[in-house]
Amino acid sequence: MKMKIGMAQLLVEGGEPERNMERAERLIRQAATESCDLIILPETLDFAWTHPSALEEAEPIPGKFSTFFSRLASELNVWLCLGLTEKRNNKNYNSAILLNENGEIVLKYSKINLLEVEFPFYEIGCKLEVVDTPLGRIGLNICADNYLQSGLHNAHMLARMGAQLILSPSSWTVDHSITEEMDPYKEKWVKPLSQIATLYKIPVVSVTSVGYIVGGPYEGKKMVGCSIAVSESGIIAQGEFNEFAGDLKTVEIQLKPLSKRGVQF
């Protein structure tokens, strides 16, 4: 299956869900005009990652924020993948959803490999899933679920479940002094995602937020983009290294069945 994916690298402001969703809508509409079949956005794009306001103001899924994106998906006839803070049973989760072209939630995942600084803000998720879609079999994980040493087993499991594509909303954060020349993502993100793409011969697409972090344990750090799509041949698309503004990149990918199963790997 061949598809066009929109990588919507988004400026996310802490504690400003309405402003964040307005910007998200603009990028989604732009991607739709560029004939994207599926658009992926960052992690916790409502309140921003680890922003304290989410502790009291997070919404359930389905709920106010997810419904906003469901209506967009249905109106524009596109698939959407995005991260939201989810209120569930009086606890918060760092969750990602996949919406079909009718605006239906076909997959929801809550982050498992939480950083210690996330513990006051989110509960740990308890399941990994893939879903069969007209586009192919898709798996979801979130950001640090792809850490090389502590989390990459989550991506391995999605691939072993038969995922033909892994989508990963993220919020990659670095110190404010980091510059593009320092290339902070080569070992931390490009290497692990490339390992999965190469071993299983499937594309992996991870889109992150941009902007300075306000509030929470990482206040003063920044999110600088560099969203990436990788395949077995290497990086096939990459966002701008930019902490000030979002951008949209598109990439065409070809999904194919896994060549191996189970112990064959």
FINU-798661 format. One record per residue: residue number from 1; residue in three letters; x, y, z of N, C-alpha, C in turn. Coordinates in steps of 0.001 Angstrom, whole numbers, padded with zeros to 6 digits, always signed. Layout:
<sites>
(site NUM; 'ALA'; (X; Y; Z); (X; Y; Z); (X; Y; Z))
...
</sites>
This chain:
<sites>
(site 1; 'MET'; (+000841; -001190; +000000); (+000000; +000000; +000000); (+000882; +001248; +000000))
(site 2; 'LYS'; (+000646; +002131; -000939); (+001389; +003384; -001015); (+000556; +004493; -000396))
(site 3; 'MET'; (+001208; +005330; +000416); (+000481; +006426; +001042); (+001379; +007649; +001177))
(site 4; 'LYS'; (+000729; +008800; +001353); (+001437; +010050; +001585); (+001147; +010500; +003010))
(site 5; 'ILE'; (+002215; +010708; +003771); (+002090; +011078; +005181); (+002513; +012526; +005365))
(site 6; 'GLY'; (+001725; +013269; +006119); (+002081; +014626; +006505); (+002676; +014626; +007901))
(site 7; 'MET'; (+003901; +015140; +008021); (+004583; +015228; +009308); (+004416; +016658; +009828))
(site 8; 'ALA'; (+003448; +016836; +010738); (+003061; +018168; +011206); (+003815; +018510; +012486))
(site 9; 'GLN'; (+005022; +019010; +012318); (+005873; +019439; +013437); (+005285; +020730; +013991))
(site 10; 'LEU'; (+004858; +020705; +015249); (+003954; +021735; +015760); (+004563; +022528; +016910))
(site 11; 'LEU'; (+004408; +023863; +016849); (+004730; +024711; +017991); (+003685; +024465; +019080))
(site 12; 'VAL'; (+004133; +023985; +020243); (+003232; +023658; +021352); (+003593; +024516; +022557))
(site 13; 'GLU'; (+002615; +025270; +023054); (+002806; +026142; +024210); (+002221; +025484; +025456))
(site 14; 'GLY'; (+002983; +025500; +026541); (+002517; +024903; +027781); (+001262; +025563; +028308))
(site 15; 'GLY'; (+000245; +024762; +028585); (-000983; +025258; +029187); (-001882; +026042; +028266))
(site 16; 'GLU'; (-001690; +025924; +026950); (-002479; +026688; +025977); (-003136; +025750; +024956))
(site 17; 'PRO'; (-004066; +024890; +025378); (-004622; +023897; +024449); (-005342; +024495; +023250))
(site 18; 'GLU'; (-006094; +025575; +023464); (-006828; +026150; +022334); (-005885; +026698; +021272))
(site 19; 'ARG'; (-004851; +027399; +021703); (-003876; +027937; +020748); (-003136; +026811; +020038))
(site 20; 'ASN'; (-002787; +025776; +020786); (-002085; +024643; +020181); (-002954; +023944; +019146))
(site 21; 'MET'; (-004222; +023787; +019463); (-005110; +023098; +018522); (-005413; +023950; +017290))
(site 22; 'GLU'; (-005429; +025254; +017462); (-005594; +026131; +016297); (-004424; +025950; +015331))
(site 23; 'ARG'; (-003209; +025915; +015876); (-002042; +025708; +015012); (-002067; +024310; +014388))
(site 24; 'ALA'; (-002483; +023330; +015177); (-002581; +021971; +014649); (-003567; +021917; +013491))
(site 25; 'GLU'; (-004691; +022591; +013641); (-005690; +022593; +012577); (-005135; +023194; +011289))
(site 26; 'ARG'; (-004366; +024271; +011405); (-003804; +024889; +010205); (-002881; +023922; +009469))
(site 27; 'LEU'; (-002035; +023209; +010219); (-001126; +022264; +009568); (-001884; +021071; +008987))
(site 28; 'ILE'; (-002913; +020617; +009689); (-003720; +019509; +009169); (-004402; +019917; +007866))
(site 29; 'ARG'; (-004968; +021098; +007834); (-005633; +021566; +006605); (-004627; +021738; +005469))
(site 30; 'GLN'; (-003445; +022224; +005806); (-002409; +022349; +004778); (-002044; +020977; +004225))
(site 31; 'ALA'; (-001890; +020002; +005127); (-001537; +018652; +004687); (-002635; +018056; +003818))
(site 32; 'ALA'; (-003892; +018335; +004161); (-005002; +017821; +003366); (-004987; +018399; +001952))
(site 33; 'THR'; (-004634; +019683; +001832); (-004559; +020290; +000497); (-003418; +019712; -000324))
(site 34; 'GLU'; (-002425; +019118; +000378); (-001307; +018484; -000313); (-001519; +016984; -000493))
(site 35; 'SER'; (-002793; +016581; -000349); (-003228; +015207; -000641); (-002596; +014155; +000263))
(site 36; 'CYS'; (-002359; +014517; +001520); (-001859; +013527; +002465); (-002987; +012569; +002866))
(site 37; 'ASP'; (-002656; +011307; +002959); (-003620; +010299; +003414); (-003685; +010247; +004931))
(site 38; 'LEU'; (-002541; +010478; +005569); (-002426; +010382; +007024); (-001537; +011519; +007500))
(site 39; 'ILE'; (-001919; +012131; +008627); (-001142; +013232; +009192); (-000814; +012881; +010637))
(site 40; 'ILE'; (+000455; +012993; +011003); (+000882; +012708; +012370); (+001379; +013983; +013027))
(site 41; 'LEU'; (+000971; +014184; +014283); (+001320; +015349; +015085); (+002019; +014899; +016361))
(site 42; 'PRO'; (+002493; +015858; +017198); (+003327; +015489; +018349); (+002568; +014885; +019537))
(site 43; 'GLU'; (+003349; +014556; +020529); (+002928; +014061; +021840); (+002286; +015187; +022657))
(site 44; 'THR'; (+001286; +014853; +023461); (+000631; +015786; +024399); (+000524; +017201; +023832))
(site 45; 'LEU'; (-000061; +017301; +022639); (-000105; +018604; +021969); (-001142; +019537; +022583))
(site 46; 'ASP'; (-001956; +019050; +023502); (-002956; +019914; +024122); (-002323; +020860; +025139))
(site 47; 'PHE'; (-001735; +020290; +026221); (-001168; +021117; +027286); (+000342; +021220; +027224))
(site 48; 'ALA'; (+000977; +020431; +026371); (+002429; +020281; +026271); (+002891; +019263; +027303))
(site 49; 'TRP'; (+004019; +018670; +027002); (+004558; +017590; +027823); (+004931; +018068; +029220))
(site 50; 'THR'; (+004411; +017412; +030241); (+004661; +017665; +031668); (+004273; +019074; +032117))
(site 51; 'HIS'; (+003323; +019711; +031438); (+002889; +021013; +031947); (+001906; +020797; +033094))
(site 52; 'PRO'; (+002096; +021482; +034230); (+001267; +021226; +035413); (-000227; +021438; +035198))
(site 53; 'SER'; (-000616; +022298; +034281); (-002046; +022567; +034083); (-002825; +021315; +033695))
(site 54; 'ALA'; (-002150; +020360; +033062); (-002838; +019146; +032623); (-003319; +018306; +033797))
(site 55; 'LEU'; (-002706; +018460; +034965); (-003111; +017662; +036118); (-004575; +017886; +036462))
(site 56; 'GLU'; (-005051; +019106; +036276); (-006432; +019428; +036613); (-007326; +019571; +035390))
(site 57; 'GLU'; (-006741; +019901; +034244); (-007567; +020283; +033097); (-007622; +019259; +031973))
(site 58; 'ALA'; (-006936; +018132; +032118); (-006951; +017117; +031064); (-008372; +016617; +030823))
(site 59; 'GLU'; (-008626; +016180; +029594); (-009940; +015698; +029187); (-009893; +014192; +028935))
(site 60; 'PRO'; (-011030; +013513; +029056); (-011062; +012088; +028693); (-010962; +011908; +027182))
(site 61; 'ILE'; (-010721; +010669; +026774); (-010745; +010281; +025360); (-011713; +009115; +025220))
(site 62; 'PRO'; (-012833; +009250; +024473); (-013253; +010440; +023733); (-013610; +011583; +024688))
(site 63; 'GLY'; (-013466; +012786; +024194); (-013752; +013967; +024978); (-013593; +015210; +024125))
(site 64; 'LYS'; (-013561; +016346; +024788); (-013547; +017638; +024105); (-012430; +017754; +023068))
(site 65; 'PHE'; (-011209; +017415; +023448); (-010079; +017620; +022548); (-010033; +016568; +021440))
(site 66; 'SER'; (-010263; +015319; +021794); (-010239; +014283; +020750); (-011363; +014489; +019747))
(site 67; 'THR'; (-012519; +014972; +020227); (-013642; +015230; +019321); (-013306; +016328; +018317))
(site 68; 'PHE'; (-012555; +017323; +018757); (-012115; +018382; +017850); (-011380; +017788; +016650))
(site 69; 'PHE'; (-010477; +016849; +016919); (-009704; +016242; +015831); (-010514; +015203; +015056))
(site 70; 'SER'; (-011457; +014560; +015712); (-012335; +013620; +015010); (-013149; +014344; +013943))
(site 71; 'ARG'; (-013633; +015499; +014285); (-014417; +016274; +013320); (-013553; +016735; +012153))
(site 72; 'LEU'; (-012312; +017107; +012445); (-011401; +017510; +011375); (-011113; +016342; +010428))
(site 73; 'ALA'; (-010833; +015177; +010997); (-010539; +014004; +010179); (-011712; +013680; +009264))
(site 74; 'SER'; (-012918; +013746; +009830); (-014117; +013441; +009048); (-014349; +014485; +007966))
(site 75; 'GLU'; (-014197; +015745; +008315); (-014413; +016822; +007341); (-013441; +016733; +006169))
(site 76; 'LEU'; (-012173; +016453; +006491); (-011125; +016473; +005469); (-010870; +015113; +004832))
(site 77; 'ASN'; (-011529; +014074; +005372); (-011373; +012717; +004843); (-009913; +012263; +004904))
(site 78; 'VAL'; (-009297; +012468; +006082); (-007899; +012067; +006287); (-007789; +011262; +007576))
(site 79; 'TRP'; (-006714; +010493; +007679); (-006368; +009804; +008919); (-005480; +010730; +009746))
(site 80; 'LEU'; (-005678; +010717; +011067); (-004882; +011550; +011964); (-004293; +010693; +013081))
(site 81; 'CYS'; (-003050; +010997; +013446); (-002393; +010391; +014596); (-001837; +011522; +015448))
(site 82; 'LEU'; (-002151; +011540; +016730); (-001721; +012652; +017572); (-001708; +012247; +019032))
(site 83; 'GLY'; (-000973; +013022; +019831); (-000876; +012772; +021260); (-001667; +013770; +022077))
(site 84; 'LEU'; (-002397; +013274; +023088); (-003171; +014103; +024001); (-002952; +013626; +025430))
(site 85; 'THR'; (-003187; +014524; +026379); (-003224; +014120; +027783); (-004616; +013568; +028064))
(site 86; 'GLU'; (-004681; +012353; +028575); (-005977; +011702; +028777); (-006308; +011584; +030262))
(site 87; 'LYS'; (-007495; +012056; +030640); (-008014; +011852; +031992); (-008839; +010572; +031990))
(site 88; 'ARG'; (-008411; +009603; +032819); (-009110; +008316; +032867); (-009145; +007814; +034303))
(site 89; 'ASN'; (-010339; +007627; +034832); (-010498; +007150; +036215); (-009719; +008020; +037208))
(site 90; 'ASN'; (-009829; +009331; +037006); (-009186; +010313; +037890); (-007667; +010256; +037863))
(site 91; 'LYS'; (-007113; +009647; +036815); (-005671; +009642; +036611); (-005371; +010156; +035212))
(site 92; 'ASN'; (-004163; +010663; +035014); (-003756; +011164; +033707); (-002842; +010173; +033006))
(site 93; 'TYR'; (-002995; +010102; +031684); (-002142; +009259; +030858); (-001624; +010077; +029682))
(site 94; 'ASN'; (-000404; +009780; +029275); (+000180; +010358; +028069); (-000217; +009420; +026926))
(site 95; 'SER'; (-001233; +009816; +026173); (-001854; +008903; +025216); (-001722; +009403; +023783))
(site 96; 'ALA'; (-001827; +008463; +022855); (-001858; +008770; +021425); (-003059; +008062; +020818))
(site 97; 'ILE'; (-003665; +008696; +019835); (-004817; +008103; +019162); (-004596; +008097; +017661))
(site 98; 'LEU'; (-005223; +007127; +017014); (-005269; +007055; +015569); (-006722; +007157; +015155))
(site 99; 'LEU'; (-007026; +008167; +014347); (-008383; +008418; +013865); (-008476; +008057; +012394))
(site 100; 'ASN'; (-009552; +007368; +012006); (-009735; +007083; +010582); (-010387; +008254; +009872))
(site 101; 'GLU'; (-010640; +008099; +008577); (-011168; +009204; +007776); (-012603; +009567; +008128))
(site 102; 'ASN'; (-013257; +008748; +008952); (-014589; +009064; +009454); (-014546; +009697; +010840))
(site 103; 'GLY'; (-013335; +009909; +011352); (-013183; +010513; +012666); (-013308; +009540; +013817))
(site 104; 'GLU'; (-013311; +008249; +013526); (-013439; +007231; +014569); (-012074; +006892; +015158))
(site 105; 'ILE'; (-012017; +006713; +016471); (-010775; +006288; +017124); (-010627; +004787; +016891))
(site 106; 'VAL'; (-009638; +004411; +016095); (-009437; +002992; +015793); (-008314; +002384; +016639))
(site 107; 'LEU'; (-007529; +003241; +017287); (-006458; +002744; +018156); (-006104; +003830; +019159))
(site 108; 'LYS'; (-005944; +003422; +020406); (-005481; +004338; +021453); (-004382; +003642; +022243))
(site 109; 'TYR'; (-003337; +004380; +022516); (-002185; +003821; +023231); (-001745; +004809; +024310))
(site 110; 'SER'; (-001376; +004297; +025481); (-000846; +005131; +026556); (+000608; +004764; +026803))
(site 111; 'LYS'; (+001447; +005776; +026891); (+002896; +005609; +026966); (+003315; +004716; +028131))
(site 112; 'ILE'; (+004202; +003788; +027834); (+004692; +002835; +028823); (+006044; +003257; +029393))
(site 113; 'ASN'; (+006975; +003630; +028536); (+008338; +003932; +028991); (+008441; +005389; +029453))
(site 114; 'LEU'; (+007752; +005694; +030553); (+007750; +007052; +031084); (+009099; +007400; +031697))
(site 115; 'LEU'; (+009551; +008640; +031457); (+010711; +009150; +032170); (+010337; +009410; +033622))
(site 116; 'GLU'; (+011328; +009401; +034513); (+011026; +009633; +035924); (+010376; +010994; +036152))
(site 117; 'VAL'; (+010766; +011993; +035359); (+010164; +013319; +035545); (+008696; +013322; +035161))
(site 118; 'GLU'; (+008251; +012289; +034449); (+006840; +012204; +034058); (+005966; +011577; +035134))
(site 119; 'PHE'; (+006567; +010905; +036110); (+005789; +010152; +037089); (+004731; +010997; +037805))
(site 120; 'PRO'; (+005008; +012267; +038163); (+003963; +013048; +038834); (+002797; +013422; +037907))
(site 121; 'PHE'; (+003002; +013253; +036599); (+002018; +013759; +035643); (+001186; +012668; +034969))
(site 122; 'TYR'; (+001763; +011495; +034751); (+001096; +010454; +033974); (+001249; +009088; +034627))
(site 123; 'GLU'; (+000233; +008266; +034448); (+000297; +006859; +034825); (+000904; +006054; +033667))
(site 124; 'ILE'; (+001442; +004890; +033979); (+002052; +004039; +032962); (+000974; +003252; +032221))
(site 125; 'GLY'; (+001071; +003232; +030893); (+000146; +002446; +030083); (+000377; +000956; +030287))
(site 126; 'CYS'; (-000604; +000156; +029870); (-000522; -001274; +030184); (-000756; -002175; +028983))
(site 127; 'LYS'; (-000739; -001641; +027752); (-000889; -002544; +026617); (-000331; -001936; +025342))
(site 128; 'LEU'; (+000148; -002825; +024480); (+000585; -002487; +023128); (-000373; -003149; +022147))
(site 129; 'GLU'; (-000715; -002425; +021072); (-001625; -002975; +020084); (-001234; -002507; +018686))
(site 130; 'VAL'; (-001667; -003264; +017699); (-001643; -002822; +016313); (-003075; -002892; +015800))
(site 131; 'VAL'; (-003328; -002215; +014691); (-004675; -002237; +014128); (-004582; -002391; +012617))
(site 132; 'ASP'; (-005443; -003224; +012078); (-005529; -003387; +010629); (-006411; -002296; +010055))
(site 133; 'THR'; (-005891; -001592; +009054); (-006610; -000498; +008417); (-006510; -000661; +006904))
(site 134; 'PRO'; (-007327; +000078; +006144); (-007174; +000051; +004686); (-005801; +000521; +004218))
(site 135; 'LEU'; (-005088; +001254; +005077); (-003748; +001726; +004742); (-002690; +000665; +005006))
(site 136; 'GLY'; (-003008; -000292; +005867); (-002048; -001312; +006298); (-002170; -001502; +007794))
(site 137; 'ARG'; (-001356; -002372; +008359); (-001375; -002611; +009804); (-000459; -001597; +010483))
(site 138; 'ILE'; (-001028; -000861; +011434); (-000327; +000275; +012044); (-000180; +000053; +013543))
(site 139; 'GLY'; (+000996; +000403; +014076); (+001250; +000380; +015511); (+001593; +001771; +016015))
(site 140; 'LEU'; (+001272; +002041; +017286); (+001564; +003333; +017909); (+002480; +003152; +019111))
(site 141; 'ASN'; (+003429; +004041; +019243); (+004108; +004232; +020518); (+004400; +005721; +020665))
(site 142; 'ILE'; (+005074; +006102; +021752); (+005268; +007524; +022044); (+006701; +007784; +022489))
(site 143; 'CYS'; (+007391; +008657; +021791); (+008651; +009265; +022201); (+009629; +008282; +022840))
(site 144; 'ALA'; (+009791; +008314; +024172); (+010806; +007510; +024850); (+010540; +006013; +024783))
(site 145; 'ASP'; (+009400; +005594; +024243); (+009188; +004182; +023954); (+010213; +003680; +022946))
(site 146; 'ASN'; (+010935; +004599; +022331); (+011970; +004233; +021364); (+013385; +004467; +021891))
(site 147; 'TYR'; (+013518; +004714; +023193); (+014865; +004829; +023757); (+015633; +003532; +023519))
(site 148; 'LEU'; (+016862; +003676; +023110); (+017650; +002525; +022677); (+017793; +001473; +023775))
(site 149; 'GLN'; (+018108; +001895; +024995); (+018373; +000934; +026061); (+017128; +000557; +026857))
(site 150; 'SER'; (+016241; +001516; +027098); (+015159; +001247; +028047); (+013788; +001036; +027417))
(site 151; 'GLY'; (+013618; +001400; +026153); (+012260; +001357; +025626); (+012081; +000706; +024276))
(site 152; 'LEU'; (+013155; +000421; +023556); (+013020; +000010; +022165); (+012311; -001333; +022016))
(site 153; 'HIS'; (+012261; -002110; +023094); (+011526; -003378; +023025); (+010056; -003154; +022667))
(site 154; 'ASN'; (+009522; -001968; +023016); (+008133; -001674; +022644); (+007967; -001635; +021128))
(site 155; 'ALA'; (+008907; -001008; +020440); (+008854; -000969; +018981); (+009076; -002359; +018394))
(site 156; 'HIS'; (+010003; -003127; +019003); (+010210; -004498; +018540); (+008904; -005291; +018611))
(site 157; 'MET'; (+008170; -005136; +019703); (+006940; -005898; +019866); (+005879; -005489; +018853))
(site 158; 'LEU'; (+005777; -004202; +018559); (+004814; -003760; +017544); (+005140; -004384; +016193))
(site 159; 'ALA'; (+006421; -004399; +015846); (+006829; -005002; +014576); (+006535; -006496; +014568))
(site 160; 'ARG'; (+006766; -007168; +015694); (+006515; -008601; +015761); (+005023; -008922; +015768))
(site 161; 'MET'; (+004200; -007920; +016089); (+002760; -008082; +015953); (+002305; -007902; +014500))
(site 162; 'GLY'; (+003266; -007563; +013640); (+002942; -007429; +012229); (+002737; -006014; +011737))
(site 163; 'ALA'; (+003120; -005014; +012561); (+002963; -003625; +012120); (+003758; -003382; +010836))
(site 164; 'GLN'; (+003097; -002819; +009852); (+003766; -002422; +008614); (+004248; -000977; +008676))
(site 165; 'LEU'; (+003811; -000269; +009706); (+004172; +001131; +009915); (+004044; +001417; +011404))
(site 166; 'ILE'; (+005071; +002075; +011977); (+004998; +002517; +013367); (+004977; +004039; +013383))
(site 167; 'LEU'; (+003982; +004585; +014089); (+003835; +006026; +014251); (+004141; +006385; +015698))
(site 168; 'SER'; (+004902; +007469; +015894); (+005351; +007805; +017239); (+005286; +009318; +017492))
(site 169; 'PRO'; (+004153; +009820; +017993); (+004114; +011222; +018436); (+005142; +011443; +019546))
(site 170; 'SER'; (+005876; +012556; +019471); (+006995; +012756; +020390); (+007116; +014209; +020831))
(site 171; 'SER'; (+007982; +014412; +021816); (+008309; +015756; +022293); (+009782; +015747; +022682))
(site 172; 'TRP'; (+010655; +015796; +021690); (+012092; +015666; +021925); (+012635; +016956; +022517))
(site 173; 'THR'; (+013288; +016817; +023664); (+013687; +017981; +024456); (+015191; +018001; +024679))
(site 174; 'VAL'; (+015776; +019191; +024544); (+017216; +019361; +024771); (+017446; +020633; +025586))
(site 175; 'ASP'; (+018666; +020792; +026101); (+019020; +022016; +026813); (+018944; +023208; +025865))
(site 176; 'HIS'; (+018693; +024385; +026439); (+018487; +025572; +025609); (+019729; +025956; +024809))
(site 177; 'SER'; (+020907; +025477; +025234); (+022150; +025853; +024560); (+022476; +024976; +023349))
(site 178; 'ILE'; (+021720; +023914; +023134); (+022013; +022984; +022051); (+021765; +023650; +020694))
(site 179; 'THR'; (+022685; +023450; +019765); (+022535; +023974; +018405); (+022487; +022818; +017411))
(site 180; 'GLU'; (+022097; +023149; +016191); (+021976; +022130; +015161); (+023310; +021436; +014908))
(site 181; 'GLU'; (+024403; +022196; +015008); (+025716; +021628; +014719); (+026085; +020516; +015704))
(site 182; 'MET'; (+025482; +020542; +016884); (+025776; +019510; +017880); (+025084; +018184; +017568))
(site 183; 'ASP'; (+024088; +018219; +016675); (+023408; +017019; +016203); (+022981; +016119; +017357))
(site 184; 'PRO'; (+022117; +016603; +018248); (+021792; +015837; +019456); (+020931; +014607; +019219))
(site 185; 'TYR'; (+020393; +014453; +018025); (+019429; +013377; +017819); (+019994; +012150; +017120))
(site 186; 'LYS'; (+021221; +012230; +016641); (+021742; +011115; +015851); (+021724; +009813; +016647))
(site 187; 'GLU'; (+022303; +009838; +017849); (+022360; +008628; +018654); (+021036; +008355; +019366))
(site 188; 'LYS'; (+020367; +009414; +019781); (+019198; +009247; +020641); (+017953; +008821; +019885))
(site 189; 'TRP'; (+017795; +009302; +018637); (+016571; +009011; +017901); (+016823; +008353; +016559))
(site 190; 'VAL'; (+017706; +008884; +015772); (+017929; +008317; +014446); (+018415; +006872; +014551))
(site 191; 'LYS'; (+019323; +006617; +015472); (+019885; +005267; +015592); (+018842; +004219; +015980))
(site 192; 'PRO'; (+018054; +004418; +017050); (+017083; +003372; +017405); (+015974; +003201; +016381))
(site 193; 'LEU'; (+015447; +004298; +015842); (+014386; +004168; +014854); (+014891; +003470; +013599))
(site 194; 'SER'; (+016138; +003757; +013229); (+016725; +003109; +012067); (+016940; +001621; +012308))
(site 195; 'GLN'; (+017259; +001260; +013544); (+017415; -000158; +013854); (+016119; -000918; +013605))
(site 196; 'ILE'; (+015016; -000359; +014058); (+013713; -001012; +013848); (+013375; -001065; +012365))
(site 197; 'ALA'; (+013554; +000043; +011679); (+013222; +000097; +010257); (+014047; -000894; +009453))
(site 198; 'THR'; (+015324; -001033; +009806); (+016218; -001923; +009063); (+015937; -003397; +009359))
(site 199; 'LEU'; (+015773; -003711; +010635); (+015559; -005101; +011021); (+014260; -005655; +010445))
(site 200; 'TYR'; (+013188; -004852; +010537); (+011876; -005361; +010135); (+011449; -004896; +008751))
(site 201; 'LYS'; (+012276; -004022; +008157); (+011982; -003501; +006813); (+010619; -002796; +006765))
(site 202; 'ILE'; (+010405; -001945; +007778); (+009172; -001162; +007848); (+009519; +000303; +008108))
(site 203; 'PRO'; (+008690; +001238; +007664); (+008935; +002644; +007984); (+008497; +002978; +009409))
(site 204; 'VAL'; (+009231; +003901; +010014); (+008892; +004441; +011334); (+008859; +005958; +011194))
(site 205; 'VAL'; (+007776; +006581; +011660); (+007619; +008033; +011532); (+007384; +008627; +012909))
(site 206; 'SER'; (+008238; +009556; +013302); (+008125; +010208; +014600); (+008123; +011722; +014406))
(site 207; 'VAL'; (+007087; +012365; +014929); (+006937; +013820; +014779); (+006928; +014458; +016157))
(site 208; 'THR'; (+007700; +015514; +016300); (+007853; +016153; +017605); (+007359; +017594; +017597))
(site 209; 'SER'; (+007202; +018118; +018796); (+006811; +019515; +018965); (+008042; +020408; +018958))
(site 210; 'VAL'; (+007798; +021706; +018827); (+008863; +022693; +018958); (+008410; +023768; +019934))
(site 211; 'GLY'; (+009378; +024520; +020459); (+009071; +025593; +021388); (+009835; +025448; +022686))
(site 212; 'TYR'; (+009808; +026505; +023499); (+010454; +026457; +024813); (+009476; +025897; +025852))
(site 213; 'ILE'; (+009996; +025098; +026762); (+009166; +024510; +027799); (+009005; +025502; +028943))
(site 214; 'VAL'; (+007746; +025727; +029309); (+007434; +026581; +030467); (+006656; +025739; +031465))
(site 215; 'GLY'; (+007019; +025839; +032727); (+006361; +025045; +033751); (+006854; +023611; +033754))
(site 216; 'GLY'; (+006757; +022971; +034906); (+007146; +021578; +034997); (+008638; +021393; +035203))
(site 217; 'PRO'; (+009094; +020140; +035272); (+010472; +019837; +035641); (+011510; +020226; +034600))
(site 218; 'TYR'; (+011106; +020391; +033345); (+012061; +020727; +032285); (+011950; +022190; +031850))
(site 219; 'GLU'; (+011409; +023040; +032702); (+011253; +024451; +032337); (+012598; +025040; +031908))
(site 220; 'GLY'; (+012578; +025771; +030791); (+013795; +026384; +030265); (+014452; +025579; +029172))
(site 221; 'LYS'; (+014145; +024290; +029100); (+014655; +023503; +027975); (+013812; +023798; +026746))
(site 222; 'LYS'; (+014207; +023236; +025603); (+013475; +023517; +024377); (+013259; +022247; +023562))
(site 223; 'MET'; (+012219; +022311; +022756); (+011919; +021255; +021801); (+012278; +021817; +020425))
(site 224; 'VAL'; (+013164; +021144; +019708); (+013702; +021750; +018494); (+013364; +020988; +017210))
(site 225; 'GLY'; (+012390; +020123; +017269); (+011978; +019503; +016014); (+012878; +018369; +015574))
(site 226; 'CYS'; (+013241; +018397; +014316); (+013967; +017280; +013701); (+013115; +016022; +013626))
(site 227; 'SER'; (+011808; +016179; +013450); (+010940; +015029; +013210); (+011526; +014203; +012075))
(site 228; 'ILE'; (+011395; +012882; +012160); (+012011; +012049; +011129); (+011104; +010907; +010699))
(site 229; 'ALA'; (+011261; +010544; +009437); (+010701; +009312; +008893); (+011872; +008498; +008385))
(site 230; 'VAL'; (+011949; +007243; +008829); (+013051; +006374; +008415); (+012485; +005104; +007789))
(site 231; 'SER'; (+013241; +004572; +006860); (+012926; +003278; +006270); (+014191; +002437; +006315))
(site 232; 'GLU'; (+014149; +001255; +005746); (+015343; +000405; +005739); (+016483; +001043; +004950))
(site 233; 'SER'; (+016171; +002031; +004112); (+017204; +002706; +003327); (+017772; +003935; +004031))
(site 234; 'GLY'; (+017238; +004276; +005225); (+017738; +005437; +005961); (+016667; +006496; +006153))
(site 235; 'ILE'; (+017095; +007730; +006459); (+016156; +008836; +006662); (+015534; +009219; +005323))
(site 236; 'ILE'; (+014208; +009248; +005275); (+013514; +009599; +004034); (+012809; +010949; +004119))
(site 237; 'ALA'; (+012671; +011487; +005327); (+012129; +012839; +005503); (+012530; +013331; +006878))
(site 238; 'GLN'; (+012718; +014647; +007004); (+013163; +015211; +008273); (+012636; +016624; +008434))
(site 239; 'GLY'; (+012149; +016939; +009651); (+011678; +018281; +009952); (+012821; +019246; +010189))
(site 240; 'GLU'; (+012482; +020510; +010262); (+013485; +021541; +010495); (+013960; +021521; +011950))
(site 241; 'PHE'; (+015254; +021786; +012140); (+015814; +021970; +013485); (+015488; +023408; +013879))
(site 242; 'ASN'; (+014386; +023586; +014617); (+013873; +024931; +014813); (+012990; +024955; +016054))
(site 243; 'GLU'; (+013373; +025734; +017065); (+012562; +025789; +018266); (+011486; +026861; +018224))
(site 244; 'PHE'; (+011392; +027613; +017139); (+010509; +028767; +017115); (+009212; +028578; +016339))
(site 245; 'ALA'; (+009194; +027702; +015354); (+007988; +027593; +014544); (+007838; +026188; +014006))
(site 246; 'GLY'; (+006592; +025791; +013818); (+006326; +024480; +013261); (+006443; +024480; +011754))
(site 247; 'ASP'; (+006443; +023286; +011183); (+006443; +023179; +009732); (+005824; +021849; +009334))
(site 248; 'LEU'; (+005536; +021713; +008076); (+004953; +020496; +007533); (+005890; +019917; +006495))
(site 249; 'LYS'; (+006211; +018648; +006666); (+006952; +017901; +005659); (+006070; +016735; +005223))
(site 250; 'THR'; (+006145; +016368; +003965); (+005389; +015221; +003487); (+006355; +014160; +002981))
(site 251; 'VAL'; (+005914; +012909; +003080); (+006740; +011797; +002637); (+005830; +010707; +002089))
(site 252; 'GLU'; (+006230; +010124; +000983); (+005485; +009007; +000415); (+006179; +007708; +000818))
(site 253; 'ILE'; (+005397; +006773; +001304); (+005958; +005498; +001729); (+005160; +004354; +001123))
(site 254; 'GLN'; (+005815; +003237; +001013); (+005194; +002028; +000480); (+005176; +000979; +001586))
(site 255; 'LEU'; (+003988; +000569; +001998); (+003880; -000461; +003013); (+003870; -001831; +002358))
(site 256; 'LYS'; (+004536; -002760; +003013); (+004581; -004123; +002491); (+004504; -005103; +003649))
(site 257; 'PRO'; (+004066; -006329; +003402); (+003968; -007314; +004487); (+005356; -007628; +005040))
(site 258; 'LEU'; (+005393; -007985; +006308); (+006658; -008419; +006885); (+007140; -009683; +006187))
(site 259; 'SER'; (+008429; -009746; +005978); (+009003; -010895; +005280); (+009223; -012083; +006201))
(site 260; 'LYS'; (+009155; -011831; +007514); (+009373; -012886; +008493); (+008302; -012806; +009567))
(site 261; 'ARG'; (+008190; -013885; +010357); (+007241; -013899; +011471); (+007867; -014628; +012647))
(site 262; 'GLY'; (+007460; -014188; +013878); (+007857; -014919; +015074); (+009340; -015174; +015189))
(site 263; 'VAL'; (+009701; -016437; +015429); (+011094; -016781; +015666); (+011978; -016603; +014435))
(site 264; 'GLN'; (+011360; -016386; +013270); (+012166; -016171; +012061); (+013030; -014925; +012189))
(site 265; 'PHE'; (+012642; -014002; +013043); (+013458; -012815; +013226); (+014748; -013149; +013969))
</sites>
